[in-house]
Amino acid sequence: MTDEPRRTQIPLPGSSGQTPTGAMQFQRDWPGLFIRGDDAILISVSIRELETQLADTENIRIASALSRLSKIADIIEHDVKVRPGEAG
């Protein structure tokens, strides 16, 4: 991963400034999932706990699912966590 966080800024005219965690869709694109930063950080912690608990699993399906979740935790840790001087 690069050193700089990757973030898409989305202006939401008339927004209260606090978008809730939930489904989000841009025009006709596939709906996706938006996870607020505070929720995302807790999810990242949970994923890391699962990695520790399931590190020795021999179940290929669990290992594959955990690998996908680990990639999400990596994104959260690199691109979501607020660093000094970044708070809006």
Steps between C-alpha positions, in 0.01 A plus 500: 500500500608857448572731790219741414145401597264435209173680557218607273349825620130520429328834539149455631312829451253558777649219704522525876863395465445164666420220261389187684648156444283328241435424137598767247455516124648738245257550211460163322812335642477197730392589852785486745554525870613820668652451844557810713856536622414441865316180408777397259769523767301266725451260209874503432570412863248214478660365182843503664356311798357238262839468330658422835230250600493324163867518404545123512181402319526229239154579365561643153168686487567673833858582398376646169233711673755619754737599220230719343419656837870566561515708183210711631681546834814609310299768314341622823834518679673679214232723351232555765667567833531872567857613545617814684413810299236325286191547716238696309 
